[in-house]
Amino acid sequence: MAMLLLVVVVSLVVFFINNNGGSGDDRGHILPCDTVEVKTSRPVVRIYMENSGSMNGYVTTNSQFKNALGHLITKADGFYADTQVNFINQGIYHTPMCDDLDNFVLNLNPSSMQVGNTSSTDINKIFKMILDRTSRDTVSVLVSDCMYDVENVDNQLAAAANSTTGTFMKAIRRAHDAKEEFAVIIMQCTSQFSGNYYEGNTAIPCNGERPYYVIVMGNLRQVMDFNNHMELQNTSTGLPGMTHKYMLSSESTWTLDNTTARTFTRDFTNARKIQPEEDRLNIRKITTNHDQVNLKLGVALGVSNLFADRTYLIDKNNYKVEPSTVSIADIGEQVSFPDYDVFEKPFSLQLVTEGQSFVPQVTITLLNQIPGWVKTCSYTKRSGALPPSHQSYALYEMVEGIYGAFYNSMTGKSKDLFRLQFRIGGYE
């Protein structure tokens, strides 16, 4: 009996060591392969329509904004058992108009939006009100132009961004206390705008295109479910007019293994022959063409279950490759892998070496960083003139505030999205 108990104890110790990365360092955890379906209960969906005066220009005509909002409400109401729409500014307001989901957008205009205090927007107060009402079974969706309402840019903008970080850190902490992960999706959309664009108290007439934002918040598994069923990765069926998308979660680093990554044994390489190990990820030997200056090598990735947008995945600037003599030459999406049926929507990384020097191991890391489009679509220098149609005031600072909450909450965790390592036995 004592021997049996000892065996059980040793087995449990081995199990927990293996599931915690061995020696206690943060090596991440294995990403589920594409064939694994994440199952979750259907959440409650709460859609918050920000209705300050700066939003009037989106609803004066039958704009792309109305089309996208109607699409979002109709699809959520059709799939989820409990969908609710509210107005939000200095408070949350539910009017009889909000109960008629089929006709909400049809009845939406500057007059019908006059609910509550619409004179200004405190985006951090809006975030706090929404997040305080976002439970483990709730997906919250904010529709807003998401601009900080600060007069003194130099003195107040940093404080506003810090307030955003603090607000989201509290939501992440609540999720962690419940042993859950928290997630946010930030989508930029473009719509026809006819009305006044505001820089502080300055009204600038605008009759053209302006960006607005749809921000999804909640439990990671529920937000993943919402992203998939609402087809938010597809602008034609999910959210018309979407131009950019950024996904954040408090999940720690995923490790890719031979179920989610394979090296190419043909195509995407200029080697004469690549002999893979039995796992089809590590390489036993590479026979090179000696007349080639550099060696090219391909890696197929199946990461459909990773909480990251495809546009983020195919941006070379989001990757780090070690050693420095290896770099990513190209990333492709339209790739067919007849031998890799486990990958639902694979894409490829084409690597290139400096010369044909021996590289015993390659490490590829997908960094966790704010995507480049956020800075491109942001401005802080107020001129009193209408900004470019793709730019919003202090967007970068707002996203940086949200990003900072996730980054600062991951104490003791690796902050990368995934890490892949594979060995190369030798060249000849």
Contacts in CASP RR format, 6 or more apart in sequence:
PFRMAT RR
TARGET T0000
AUTHOR 0000-0000-0000
METHOD contacts of the structure
MODEL  1
MAMLLLVVVVSLVVFFINNNGGSGDDRGHILPCDTVEVKTSRPVVRIYME
NSGSMNGYVTTNSQFKNALGHLITKADGFYADTQVNFINQGIYHTPMCDD
LDNFVLNLNPSSMQVGNTSSTDINKIFKMILDRTSRDTVSVLVSDCMYDV
ENVDNQLAAAANSTTGTFMKAIRRAHDAKEEFAVIIMQCTSQFSGNYYEG
NTAIPCNGERPYYVIVMGNLRQVMDFNNHMELQNTSTGLPGMTHKYMLSS
ESTWTLDNTTARTFTRDFTNARKIQPEEDRLNIRKITTNHDQVNLKLGVA
LGVSNLFADRTYLIDKNNYKVEPSTVSIADIGEQVSFPDYDVFEKPFSLQ
LVTEGQSFVPQVTITLLNQIPGWVKTCSYTKRSGALPPSHQSYALYEMVE
GIYGAFYNSMTGKSKDLFRLQFRIGGYE
19 29 0 8 1.000
21 27 0 8 1.000
21 28 0 8 1.000
26 252 0 8 1.000
26 253 0 8 1.000
26 412 0 8 1.000
26 413 0 8 1.000
26 414 0 8 1.000
27 253 0 8 1.000
27 255 0 8 1.000
27 414 0 8 1.000
27 419 0 8 1.000
28 252 0 8 1.000
28 253 0 8 1.000
28 254 0 8 1.000
28 255 0 8 1.000
28 414 0 8 1.000
28 419 0 8 1.000
29 252 0 8 1.000
29 253 0 8 1.000
29 254 0 8 1.000
29 255 0 8 1.000
30 254 0 8 1.000
30 255 0 8 1.000
30 257 0 8 1.000
30 259 0 8 1.000
30 260 0 8 1.000
31 254 0 8 1.000
31 255 0 8 1.000
31 256 0 8 1.000
31 260 0 8 1.000
31 303 0 8 1.000
31 305 0 8 1.000
31 306 0 8 1.000
31 418 0 8 1.000
32 38 0 8 1.000
32 305 0 8 1.000
33 259 0 8 1.000
33 260 0 8 1.000
33 302 0 8 1.000
33 305 0 8 1.000
33 342 0 8 1.000
33 343 0 8 1.000
34 260 0 8 1.000
34 302 0 8 1.000
34 303 0 8 1.000
34 304 0 8 1.000
34 305 0 8 1.000
34 342 0 8 1.000
34 343 0 8 1.000
34 344 0 8 1.000
34 345 0 8 1.000
34 346 0 8 1.000
35 342 0 8 1.000
35 344 0 8 1.000
36 305 0 8 1.000
38 221 0 8 1.000
38 224 0 8 1.000
38 225 0 8 1.000
38 305 0 8 1.000
40 221 0 8 1.000
40 222 0 8 1.000
40 224 0 8 1.000
40 225 0 8 1.000
41 137 0 8 1.000
42 79 0 8 1.000
42 80 0 8 1.000
42 81 0 8 1.000
42 225 0 8 1.000
43 80 0 8 1.000
43 137 0 8 1.000
43 138 0 8 1.000
43 139 0 8 1.000
43 219 0 8 1.000
43 222 0 8 1.000
43 225 0 8 1.000
43 226 0 8 1.000
44 80 0 8 1.000
44 81 0 8 1.000
44 82 0 8 1.000
44 83 0 8 1.000
44 84 0 8 1.000
44 137 0 8 1.000
44 138 0 8 1.000
44 139 0 8 1.000
45 76 0 8 1.000
45 80 0 8 1.000
45 82 0 8 1.000
45 83 0 8 1.000
45 84 0 8 1.000
45 138 0 8 1.000
45 139 0 8 1.000
45 141 0 8 1.000
45 226 0 8 1.000
46 83 0 8 1.000
46 84 0 8 1.000
46 86 0 8 1.000
46 130 0 8 1.000
46 133 0 8 1.000
46 134 0 8 1.000
46 138 0 8 1.000
46 139 0 8 1.000
46 140 0 8 1.000
46 141 0 8 1.000
47 72 0 8 1.000
47 73 0 8 1.000
47 76 0 8 1.000
47 83 0 8 1.000
47 84 0 8 1.000
47 85 0 8 1.000
47 86 0 8 1.000
47 141 0 8 1.000
47 143 0 8 1.000
48 85 0 8 1.000
48 86 0 8 1.000
48 87 0 8 1.000
48 88 0 8 1.000
48 92 0 8 1.000
48 126 0 8 1.000
48 130 0 8 1.000
48 140 0 8 1.000
48 141 0 8 1.000
48 142 0 8 1.000
48 143 0 8 1.000
48 144 0 8 1.000
49 55 0 8 1.000
49 69 0 8 1.000
49 85 0 8 1.000
49 86 0 8 1.000
49 87 0 8 1.000
49 88 0 8 1.000
49 108 0 8 1.000
49 113 0 8 1.000
49 143 0 8 1.000
50 87 0 8 1.000
50 88 0 8 1.000
50 89 0 8 1.000
50 121 0 8 1.000
50 126 0 8 1.000
50 142 0 8 1.000
50 143 0 8 1.000
50 144 0 8 1.000
50 145 0 8 1.000
51 87 0 8 1.000
51 88 0 8 1.000
51 89 0 8 1.000
51 113 0 8 1.000
51 114 0 8 1.000
51 115 0 8 1.000
51 116 0 8 1.000
51 118 0 8 1.000
52 89 0 8 1.000
52 118 0 8 1.000
52 119 0 8 1.000
52 120 0 8 1.000
52 121 0 8 1.000
53 110 0 8 1.000
53 113 0 8 1.000
53 118 0 8 1.000
53 119 0 8 1.000
53 196 0 8 1.000
53 198 0 8 1.000
54 121 0 8 1.000
54 145 0 8 1.000
54 147 0 8 1.000
54 196 0 8 1.000
54 197 0 8 1.000
54 198 0 8 1.000
55 113 0 8 1.000
55 144 0 8 1.000
55 145 0 8 1.000
55 212 0 8 1.000
56 110 0 8 1.000
56 113 0 8 1.000
56 195 0 8 1.000
56 196 0 8 1.000
57 63 0 8 1.000
57 110 0 8 1.000
57 193 0 8 1.000
57 194 0 8 1.000
57 195 0 8 1.000
57 196 0 8 1.000
57 206 0 8 1.000
57 210 0 8 1.000
58 65 0 8 1.000
58 66 0 8 1.000
58 191 0 8 1.000
58 192 0 8 1.000
58 193 0 8 1.000
58 210 0 8 1.000
58 212 0 8 1.000
59 65 0 8 1.000
59 66 0 8 1.000
59 108 0 8 1.000
59 109 0 8 1.000
59 110 0 8 1.000
59 113 0 8 1.000
60 109 0 8 1.000
60 110 0 8 1.000
60 194 0 8 1.000
60 195 0 8 1.000
61 192 0 8 1.000
61 194 0 8 1.000
63 191 0 8 1.000
63 192 0 8 1.000
63 193 0 8 1.000
63 194 0 8 1.000
64 189 0 8 1.000
64 190 0 8 1.000
64 191 0 8 1.000
64 192 0 8 1.000
64 240 0 8 1.000
64 241 0 8 1.000
65 189 0 8 1.000
65 191 0 8 1.000
65 192 0 8 1.000
65 193 0 8 1.000
65 212 0 8 1.000
66 105 0 8 1.000
66 108 0 8 1.000
67 240 0 8 1.000
68 189 0 8 1.000
68 191 0 8 1.000
68 214 0 8 1.000
68 239 0 8 1.000
68 240 0 8 1.000
68 241 0 8 1.000
68 242 0 8 1.000
69 105 0 8 1.000
69 108 0 8 1.000
69 143 0 8 1.000
70 104 0 8 1.000
70 105 0 8 1.000
71 238 0 8 1.000
71 239 0 8 1.000
71 240 0 8 1.000
72 141 0 8 1.000
72 143 0 8 1.000
72 214 0 8 1.000
72 230 0 8 1.000
72 239 0 8 1.000
73 83 0 8 1.000
73 85 0 8 1.000
73 101 0 8 1.000
73 104 0 8 1.000
73 105 0 8 1.000
74 101 0 8 1.000
74 102 0 8 1.000
75 230 0 8 1.000
75 238 0 8 1.000
76 83 0 8 1.000
76 141 0 8 1.000
76 230 0 8 1.000
77 83 0 8 1.000
77 101 0 8 1.000
79 229 0 8 1.000
79 230 0 8 1.000
83 101 0 8 1.000
84 94 0 8 1.000
84 98 0 8 1.000
85 98 0 8 1.000
85 101 0 8 1.000
85 104 0 8 1.000
86 92 0 8 1.000
86 93 0 8 1.000
86 94 0 8 1.000
86 98 0 8 1.000
87 93 0 8 1.000
87 94 0 8 1.000
87 95 0 8 1.000
87 98 0 8 1.000
87 113 0 8 1.000
87 115 0 8 1.000
87 116 0 8 1.000
88 126 0 8 1.000
88 129 0 8 1.000
88 130 0 8 1.000
88 142 0 8 1.000
89 115 0 8 1.000
89 116 0 8 1.000
89 117 0 8 1.000
89 118 0 8 1.000
89 121 0 8 1.000
89 126 0 8 1.000
90 116 0 8 1.000
90 117 0 8 1.000
90 120 0 8 1.000
90 122 0 8 1.000
90 125 0 8 1.000
91 116 0 8 1.000
91 117 0 8 1.000
91 125 0 8 1.000
91 129 0 8 1.000
92 129 0 8 1.000
92 133 0 8 1.000
93 115 0 8 1.000
93 116 0 8 1.000
95 115 0 8 1.000
97 104 0 8 1.000
97 107 0 8 1.000
97 112 0 8 1.000
98 104 0 8 1.000
100 107 0 8 1.000
120 149 0 8 1.000
121 144 0 8 1.000
121 145 0 8 1.000
121 147 0 8 1.000
121 149 0 8 1.000
122 149 0 8 1.000
123 144 0 8 1.000
123 146 0 8 1.000
123 147 0 8 1.000
123 148 0 8 1.000
123 149 0 8 1.000
123 160 0 8 1.000
123 164 0 8 1.000
123 398 0 8 1.000
124 160 0 8 1.000
124 163 0 8 1.000
124 164 0 8 1.000
124 167 0 8 1.000
126 142 0 8 1.000
126 144 0 8 1.000
127 142 0 8 1.000
127 164 0 8 1.000
127 167 0 8 1.000
127 168 0 8 1.000
128 167 0 8 1.000
130 140 0 8 1.000
130 142 0 8 1.000
130 217 0 8 1.000
131 140 0 8 1.000
131 167 0 8 1.000
131 168 0 8 1.000
131 170 0 8 1.000
131 171 0 8 1.000
131 217 0 8 1.000
133 140 0 8 1.000
134 140 0 8 1.000
134 171 0 8 1.000
134 217 0 8 1.000
134 218 0 8 1.000
136 175 0 8 1.000
136 178 0 8 1.000
136 180 0 8 1.000
136 219 0 8 1.000
136 222 0 8 1.000
137 219 0 8 1.000
137 222 0 8 1.000
138 218 0 8 1.000
138 219 0 8 1.000
138 222 0 8 1.000
139 216 0 8 1.000
139 217 0 8 1.000
139 218 0 8 1.000
139 219 0 8 1.000
139 222 0 8 1.000
139 223 0 8 1.000
139 226 0 8 1.000
140 216 0 8 1.000
140 217 0 8 1.000
140 218 0 8 1.000
141 214 0 8 1.000
141 215 0 8 1.000
141 216 0 8 1.000
141 217 0 8 1.000
142 213 0 8 1.000
142 214 0 8 1.000
142 215 0 8 1.000
142 217 0 8 1.000
143 212 0 8 1.000
143 213 0 8 1.000
143 214 0 8 1.000
144 212 0 8 1.000
144 213 0 8 1.000
144 215 0 8 1.000
145 210 0 8 1.000
145 211 0 8 1.000
145 212 0 8 1.000
145 213 0 8 1.000
145 392 0 8 1.000
146 212 0 8 1.000
146 213 0 8 1.000
146 215 0 8 1.000
146 392 0 8 1.000
146 395 0 8 1.000
146 398 0 8 1.000
147 198 0 8 1.000
147 392 0 8 1.000
147 393 0 8 1.000
147 394 0 8 1.000
148 156 0 8 1.000
148 157 0 8 1.000
148 160 0 8 1.000
148 161 0 8 1.000
148 393 0 8 1.000
148 394 0 8 1.000
148 397 0 8 1.000
148 398 0 8 1.000
149 200 0 8 1.000
150 156 0 8 1.000
150 157 0 8 1.000
150 160 0 8 1.000
150 200 0 8 1.000
150 394 0 8 1.000
151 200 0 8 1.000
151 201 0 8 1.000
153 380 0 8 1.000
153 382 0 8 1.000
153 394 0 8 1.000
157 380 0 8 1.000
157 394 0 8 1.000
157 397 0 8 1.000
158 397 0 8 1.000
160 394 0 8 1.000
160 397 0 8 1.000
160 398 0 8 1.000
161 394 0 8 1.000
161 397 0 8 1.000
161 398 0 8 1.000
161 400 0 8 1.000
161 401 0 8 1.000
162 401 0 8 1.000
164 398 0 8 1.000
164 401 0 8 1.000
164 402 0 8 1.000
164 405 0 8 1.000
165 401 0 8 1.000
165 402 0 8 1.000
165 404 0 8 1.000
165 405 0 8 1.000
165 408 0 8 1.000
166 405 0 8 1.000
167 405 0 8 1.000
168 184 0 8 1.000
168 401 0 8 1.000
168 402 0 8 1.000
168 404 0 8 1.000
168 405 0 8 1.000
168 406 0 8 1.000
169 405 0 8 1.000
169 408 0 8 1.000
169 409 0 8 1.000
171 182 0 8 1.000
171 217 0 8 1.000
171 218 0 8 1.000
171 405 0 8 1.000
172 182 0 8 1.000
172 250 0 8 1.000
172 405 0 8 1.000
172 406 0 8 1.000
172 409 0 8 1.000
173 409 0 8 1.000
175 181 0 8 1.000
175 182 0 8 1.000
175 218 0 8 1.000
175 219 0 8 1.000
175 250 0 8 1.000
176 182 0 8 1.000
176 250 0 8 1.000
176 409 0 8 1.000
180 219 0 8 1.000
180 220 0 8 1.000
180 221 0 8 1.000
181 219 0 8 1.000
181 220 0 8 1.000
181 221 0 8 1.000
181 249 0 8 1.000
181 250 0 8 1.000
181 251 0 8 1.000
182 217 0 8 1.000
182 218 0 8 1.000
182 219 0 8 1.000
182 220 0 8 1.000
182 249 0 8 1.000
182 250 0 8 1.000
182 406 0 8 1.000
183 216 0 8 1.000
183 217 0 8 1.000
183 218 0 8 1.000
183 219 0 8 1.000
183 220 0 8 1.000
183 223 0 8 1.000
183 224 0 8 1.000
183 247 0 8 1.000
183 248 0 8 1.000
183 249 0 8 1.000
183 250 0 8 1.000
183 251 0 8 1.000
183 307 0 8 1.000
184 215 0 8 1.000
184 216 0 8 1.000
184 217 0 8 1.000
184 218 0 8 1.000
184 223 0 8 1.000
184 247 0 8 1.000
184 248 0 8 1.000
184 249 0 8 1.000
184 402 0 8 1.000
184 406 0 8 1.000
185 215 0 8 1.000
185 216 0 8 1.000
185 223 0 8 1.000
185 227 0 8 1.000
185 232 0 8 1.000
185 245 0 8 1.000
185 246 0 8 1.000
185 247 0 8 1.000
185 248 0 8 1.000
186 213 0 8 1.000
186 215 0 8 1.000
186 245 0 8 1.000
186 246 0 8 1.000
186 247 0 8 1.000
186 248 0 8 1.000
186 399 0 8 1.000
186 402 0 8 1.000
187 213 0 8 1.000
187 214 0 8 1.000
187 215 0 8 1.000
187 216 0 8 1.000
187 232 0 8 1.000
187 239 0 8 1.000
187 242 0 8 1.000
187 244 0 8 1.000
187 245 0 8 1.000
187 246 0 8 1.000
188 211 0 8 1.000
188 212 0 8 1.000
188 213 0 8 1.000
188 242 0 8 1.000
188 243 0 8 1.000
188 244 0 8 1.000
188 245 0 8 1.000
188 373 0 8 1.000
188 377 0 8 1.000
188 392 0 8 1.000
189 211 0 8 1.000
189 212 0 8 1.000
189 213 0 8 1.000
189 214 0 8 1.000
189 239 0 8 1.000
189 240 0 8 1.000
189 241 0 8 1.000
189 242 0 8 1.000
189 243 0 8 1.000
190 209 0 8 1.000
190 210 0 8 1.000
190 211 0 8 1.000
190 212 0 8 1.000
190 241 0 8 1.000
190 243 0 8 1.000
190 389 0 8 1.000
190 390 0 8 1.000
191 209 0 8 1.000
191 210 0 8 1.000
191 211 0 8 1.000
191 212 0 8 1.000
191 241 0 8 1.000
192 208 0 8 1.000
192 209 0 8 1.000
193 206 0 8 1.000
193 207 0 8 1.000
193 208 0 8 1.000
193 209 0 8 1.000
193 210 0 8 1.000
194 206 0 8 1.000
194 207 0 8 1.000
194 208 0 8 1.000
195 205 0 8 1.000
195 206 0 8 1.000
195 207 0 8 1.000
196 203 0 8 1.000
196 204 0 8 1.000
196 205 0 8 1.000
196 206 0 8 1.000
197 203 0 8 1.000
197 204 0 8 1.000
197 205 0 8 1.000
197 206 0 8 1.000
197 210 0 8 1.000
197 386 0 8 1.000
197 387 0 8 1.000
198 204 0 8 1.000
199 382 0 8 1.000
199 384 0 8 1.000
199 393 0 8 1.000
200 382 0 8 1.000
202 382 0 8 1.000
202 384 0 8 1.000
204 384 0 8 1.000
204 385 0 8 1.000
204 386 0 8 1.000
206 386 0 8 1.000
208 389 0 8 1.000
209 389 0 8 1.000
210 389 0 8 1.000
211 243 0 8 1.000
211 377 0 8 1.000
211 389 0 8 1.000
211 390 0 8 1.000
211 391 0 8 1.000
211 392 0 8 1.000
213 392 0 8 1.000
214 239 0 8 1.000
214 242 0 8 1.000
216 223 0 8 1.000
216 226 0 8 1.000
216 227 0 8 1.000
216 232 0 8 1.000
217 223 0 8 1.000
220 249 0 8 1.000
220 250 0 8 1.000
220 251 0 8 1.000
220 307 0 8 1.000
223 249 0 8 1.000
224 307 0 8 1.000
226 232 0 8 1.000
227 233 0 8 1.000
227 247 0 8 1.000
230 238 0 8 1.000
230 239 0 8 1.000
231 237 0 8 1.000
231 238 0 8 1.000
232 238 0 8 1.000
232 239 0 8 1.000
232 242 0 8 1.000
232 245 0 8 1.000
233 245 0 8 1.000
233 309 0 8 1.000
233 310 0 8 1.000
235 241 0 8 1.000
235 242 0 8 1.000
243 390 0 8 1.000
244 311 0 8 1.000
244 371 0 8 1.000
244 373 0 8 1.000
244 374 0 8 1.000
244 377 0 8 1.000
245 309 0 8 1.000
245 311 0 8 1.000
246 309 0 8 1.000
246 312 0 8 1.000
246 370 0 8 1.000
246 371 0 8 1.000
246 373 0 8 1.000
246 374 0 8 1.000
246 399 0 8 1.000
247 307 0 8 1.000
247 308 0 8 1.000
247 309 0 8 1.000
247 312 0 8 1.000
248 402 0 8 1.000
248 403 0 8 1.000
248 406 0 8 1.000
249 307 0 8 1.000
249 406 0 8 1.000
250 406 0 8 1.000
250 409 0 8 1.000
250 410 0 8 1.000
251 307 0 8 1.000
252 410 0 8 1.000
252 413 0 8 1.000
252 414 0 8 1.000
253 413 0 8 1.000
253 414 0 8 1.000
253 415 0 8 1.000
253 416 0 8 1.000
253 417 0 8 1.000
253 418 0 8 1.000
253 419 0 8 1.000
254 306 0 8 1.000
254 417 0 8 1.000
254 418 0 8 1.000
254 419 0 8 1.000
255 418 0 8 1.000
255 419 0 8 1.000
255 420 0 8 1.000
256 301 0 8 1.000
256 303 0 8 1.000
256 418 0 8 1.000
256 419 0 8 1.000
256 420 0 8 1.000
257 281 0 8 1.000
258 279 0 8 1.000
258 280 0 8 1.000
258 281 0 8 1.000
259 342 0 8 1.000
260 301 0 8 1.000
260 302 0 8 1.000
260 303 0 8 1.000
260 343 0 8 1.000
261 281 0 8 1.000
261 299 0 8 1.000
261 300 0 8 1.000
261 301 0 8 1.000
261 302 0 8 1.000
261 420 0 8 1.000
261 422 0 8 1.000
262 276 0 8 1.000
262 280 0 8 1.000
262 281 0 8 1.000
262 299 0 8 1.000
262 300 0 8 1.000
262 337 0 8 1.000
262 339 0 8 1.000
262 340 0 8 1.000
263 274 0 8 1.000
263 276 0 8 1.000
263 280 0 8 1.000
263 281 0 8 1.000
263 282 0 8 1.000
263 283 0 8 1.000
263 297 0 8 1.000
263 298 0 8 1.000
263 299 0 8 1.000
263 300 0 8 1.000
263 422 0 8 1.000
264 274 0 8 1.000
264 297 0 8 1.000
264 298 0 8 1.000
264 299 0 8 1.000
264 300 0 8 1.000
264 348 0 8 1.000
265 274 0 8 1.000
265 275 0 8 1.000
265 276 0 8 1.000
265 280 0 8 1.000
266 274 0 8 1.000
267 298 0 8 1.000
268 296 0 8 1.000
268 297 0 8 1.000
268 298 0 8 1.000
268 348 0 8 1.000
268 350 0 8 1.000
269 295 0 8 1.000
269 296 0 8 1.000
269 297 0 8 1.000
269 298 0 8 1.000
270 289 0 8 1.000
270 292 0 8 1.000
270 294 0 8 1.000
270 295 0 8 1.000
270 296 0 8 1.000
271 286 0 8 1.000
271 287 0 8 1.000
271 288 0 8 1.000
271 289 0 8 1.000
271 295 0 8 1.000
271 296 0 8 1.000
271 297 0 8 1.000
272 287 0 8 1.000
272 288 0 8 1.000
272 289 0 8 1.000
273 286 0 8 1.000
273 287 0 8 1.000
274 283 0 8 1.000
274 285 0 8 1.000
274 286 0 8 1.000
274 287 0 8 1.000
274 297 0 8 1.000
275 283 0 8 1.000
275 284 0 8 1.000
275 285 0 8 1.000
275 286 0 8 1.000
275 287 0 8 1.000
276 282 0 8 1.000
276 283 0 8 1.000
276 284 0 8 1.000
277 283 0 8 1.000
277 284 0 8 1.000
277 423 0 8 1.000
281 422 0 8 1.000
282 422 0 8 1.000
282 423 0 8 1.000
282 424 0 8 1.000
282 425 0 8 1.000
283 422 0 8 1.000
283 423 0 8 1.000
283 424 0 8 1.000
283 425 0 8 1.000
283 426 0 8 1.000
284 425 0 8 1.000
284 426 0 8 1.000
285 425 0 8 1.000
285 426 0 8 1.000
285 427 0 8 1.000
285 428 0 8 1.000
286 295 0 8 1.000
286 297 0 8 1.000
286 424 0 8 1.000
286 425 0 8 1.000
286 426 0 8 1.000
286 427 0 8 1.000
286 428 0 8 1.000
287 427 0 8 1.000
287 428 0 8 1.000
288 295 0 8 1.000
288 356 0 8 1.000
288 427 0 8 1.000
288 428 0 8 1.000
290 356 0 8 1.000
292 356 0 8 1.000
293 355 0 8 1.000
294 352 0 8 1.000
294 353 0 8 1.000
294 354 0 8 1.000
294 355 0 8 1.000
294 356 0 8 1.000
295 352 0 8 1.000
295 353 0 8 1.000
295 355 0 8 1.000
295 356 0 8 1.000
295 427 0 8 1.000
296 329 0 8 1.000
296 350 0 8 1.000
296 351 0 8 1.000
296 352 0 8 1.000
296 353 0 8 1.000
297 350 0 8 1.000
297 351 0 8 1.000
297 352 0 8 1.000
297 353 0 8 1.000
298 348 0 8 1.000
298 349 0 8 1.000
298 350 0 8 1.000
298 351 0 8 1.000
299 348 0 8 1.000
299 349 0 8 1.000
299 351 0 8 1.000
299 364 0 8 1.000
299 420 0 8 1.000
299 422 0 8 1.000
300 335 0 8 1.000
300 337 0 8 1.000
300 340 0 8 1.000
300 343 0 8 1.000
300 346 0 8 1.000
300 347 0 8 1.000
300 348 0 8 1.000
301 343 0 8 1.000
301 346 0 8 1.000
301 347 0 8 1.000
301 348 0 8 1.000
301 349 0 8 1.000
301 420 0 8 1.000
302 342 0 8 1.000
302 343 0 8 1.000
302 344 0 8 1.000
302 345 0 8 1.000
302 346 0 8 1.000
302 347 0 8 1.000
303 313 0 8 1.000
303 418 0 8 1.000
304 343 0 8 1.000
304 344 0 8 1.000
304 345 0 8 1.000
306 313 0 8 1.000
306 417 0 8 1.000
306 418 0 8 1.000
308 366 0 8 1.000
308 417 0 8 1.000
310 333 0 8 1.000
310 347 0 8 1.000
311 371 0 8 1.000
312 318 0 8 1.000
312 371 0 8 1.000
313 331 0 8 1.000
313 347 0 8 1.000
313 366 0 8 1.000
314 331 0 8 1.000
314 332 0 8 1.000
314 333 0 8 1.000
314 347 0 8 1.000
315 331 0 8 1.000
315 371 0 8 1.000
315 372 0 8 1.000
316 328 0 8 1.000
316 331 0 8 1.000
317 372 0 8 1.000
318 366 0 8 1.000
318 367 0 8 1.000
318 369 0 8 1.000
318 371 0 8 1.000
319 328 0 8 1.000
319 349 0 8 1.000
319 364 0 8 1.000
319 365 0 8 1.000
319 366 0 8 1.000
319 367 0 8 1.000
320 364 0 8 1.000
320 365 0 8 1.000
320 367 0 8 1.000
321 327 0 8 1.000
321 328 0 8 1.000
321 351 0 8 1.000
321 362 0 8 1.000
321 363 0 8 1.000
321 364 0 8 1.000
321 365 0 8 1.000
322 362 0 8 1.000
322 363 0 8 1.000
322 365 0 8 1.000
323 359 0 8 1.000
323 362 0 8 1.000
325 353 0 8 1.000
325 354 0 8 1.000
325 355 0 8 1.000
325 357 0 8 1.000
325 359 0 8 1.000
326 351 0 8 1.000
326 352 0 8 1.000
326 353 0 8 1.000
326 354 0 8 1.000
326 359 0 8 1.000
326 362 0 8 1.000
327 351 0 8 1.000
327 352 0 8 1.000
328 349 0 8 1.000
328 350 0 8 1.000
328 351 0 8 1.000
328 352 0 8 1.000
328 364 0 8 1.000
329 350 0 8 1.000
329 351 0 8 1.000
329 352 0 8 1.000
330 348 0 8 1.000
330 349 0 8 1.000
330 350 0 8 1.000
331 347 0 8 1.000
331 348 0 8 1.000
331 349 0 8 1.000
331 350 0 8 1.000
332 347 0 8 1.000
332 348 0 8 1.000
332 350 0 8 1.000
333 347 0 8 1.000
335 346 0 8 1.000
335 347 0 8 1.000
335 348 0 8 1.000
337 343 0 8 1.000
337 346 0 8 1.000
340 346 0 8 1.000
349 364 0 8 1.000
351 362 0 8 1.000
353 359 0 8 1.000
356 427 0 8 1.000
358 424 0 8 1.000
358 426 0 8 1.000
358 427 0 8 1.000
359 424 0 8 1.000
360 423 0 8 1.000
360 424 0 8 1.000
360 425 0 8 1.000
360 426 0 8 1.000
361 421 0 8 1.000
361 422 0 8 1.000
361 423 0 8 1.000
361 424 0 8 1.000
362 421 0 8 1.000
362 422 0 8 1.000
362 424 0 8 1.000
363 419 0 8 1.000
363 420 0 8 1.000
363 421 0 8 1.000
364 419 0 8 1.000
364 420 0 8 1.000
364 421 0 8 1.000
365 416 0 8 1.000
365 418 0 8 1.000
365 419 0 8 1.000
365 420 0 8 1.000
366 416 0 8 1.000
366 417 0 8 1.000
366 418 0 8 1.000
366 419 0 8 1.000
367 416 0 8 1.000
367 417 0 8 1.000
368 406 0 8 1.000
368 407 0 8 1.000
368 415 0 8 1.000
368 416 0 8 1.000
368 417 0 8 1.000
370 396 0 8 1.000
370 399 0 8 1.000
370 400 0 8 1.000
370 403 0 8 1.000
374 395 0 8 1.000
374 396 0 8 1.000
374 399 0 8 1.000
375 396 0 8 1.000
376 390 0 8 1.000
377 390 0 8 1.000
377 391 0 8 1.000
377 392 0 8 1.000
377 395 0 8 1.000
378 391 0 8 1.000
378 392 0 8 1.000
378 393 0 8 1.000
378 394 0 8 1.000
378 395 0 8 1.000
378 396 0 8 1.000
378 397 0 8 1.000
378 399 0 8 1.000
379 387 0 8 1.000
379 388 0 8 1.000
379 391 0 8 1.000
379 392 0 8 1.000
379 393 0 8 1.000
379 394 0 8 1.000
380 393 0 8 1.000
380 394 0 8 1.000
380 397 0 8 1.000
382 393 0 8 1.000
387 393 0 8 1.000
407 415 0 8 1.000
END
